[in-house]
Amino acid sequence: MITIAKPTFDEKEIQAIQQVLDSGMLASGAITEEFQNHFARYIGVQYGVATSSGTTALEILLRAIGIGKGDKVITTPFSFIASTNCIVYVGGTPIFADIDPTTFNITPENVEQKLIENPDTKAILIVHLLGHPCDMDAFVALAKKYKVLLLEDSAQAHGATYKNKKAGSFGTAAAFSFYPTKNMTTSEGGIIVTDNQAIAEKAKLLINHGMQIRYYHNEIGYNYRMTNISAAIGLCQLEKLDKFNERRIQIAQYYDKNIQNPIITLPTVLPNVKHCYHQYCLLIHDGKRDAFVDHLTKNNIGHGIHYPITIPEQKCYEHFNFDTNFPIANQIKSQIVSIPVHPALTDDEIKTVAQVVNEFV
Ligand SMILES: *Cc1c(COP(=O)(O)O)cnc(C)c1O
């Protein structure tokens, strides 16, 4: 079986975890601070606030910048559900804008249309889907023109760049996830990164019970902290992230060159972008996606569908009566398939994957 995802680690992580265990300081502490500072520096921003997950990072990001009840946030209908759930958690109103048919990212044109229709919008929450950065010149310009906040869900884009600037460094703040399938992991974990000190301070307070002086709580906070154990893993993984991404890119280039099948479209990478290939996604035409998935299963090739249904169509949102008319997202959801691209794959395995994909008729 060739798996769709596999965390990569060695003795370094094991030793780092052992050291934390030996220290007796297991919960959030000095290692967490070291990790959040290193990660922020890697992205190219001043502050990092490590959290218990990407989802809690997104929620706290919105709370820390003051998005609340009834506030409109424009986002993508084609993503992991957490990128919309966070808006709902804080009482905000998600407004969806359709995606690009080649990168599957939310487009500036569609967002501008929604900004015109909703002049009271507070923020745009973009998602750098699958590791391909959004069109950031256009989004930065839109945020300025319409005086809205620009926020980045960078949960799939650790180390991806747009014009040599890292995803997560363009907006007022960004969130990353370190779930084990992501480009780097802390087991569970996430982080908020920002250049805005007030947002960072507020986020630190909110993830720690709203507590500055022990047992005095000026506001209702949460326990969304990252542990020293997770952070110790994160420090090791961060050191390897560029190497991990280089291997992902190398595998992607192999697929680009060696996958040839008339009913399959390969991923598009726009100029000026470094795609970090959180996923390598194919489009299967002629209504044959499900047959293709069966073919992969029969040949022991792990795969994923990112994503089989759009966010506004999810059952949990039924009572919101969201607009579900997103022609591009609705088309892509029935064609898309992710094949293995993680750095633990061997050359033989990627050769097998390409062969199996090419054999499909
Ligand atoms: C993984 C992911 C999240 C959530 O991260 P968790 O760490 O699993 O909570 C949010 N948004 C996107 C786009 C993701 O891929």
The ligand as an ORCA input file, in Angstrom:
! r2SCAN-3c Opt
* xyz 0 1
  C      -6.015     21.235      8.148
  C      -6.739     22.486      7.854
  C      -7.326     23.273      8.859
  C      -7.481     22.809     10.278
  O      -6.361     22.409     10.917
  P      -6.432     21.364     12.153
  O      -5.037     21.455     12.697
  O      -6.761     20.038     11.597
  O      -7.436     21.873     13.116
  C      -7.897     24.468      8.500
  N      -7.925     24.897      7.229
  C      -7.407     24.154      6.228
  C      -7.464     24.690      4.838
  C      -6.819     22.927      6.501
  O      -6.327     22.193      5.497
*
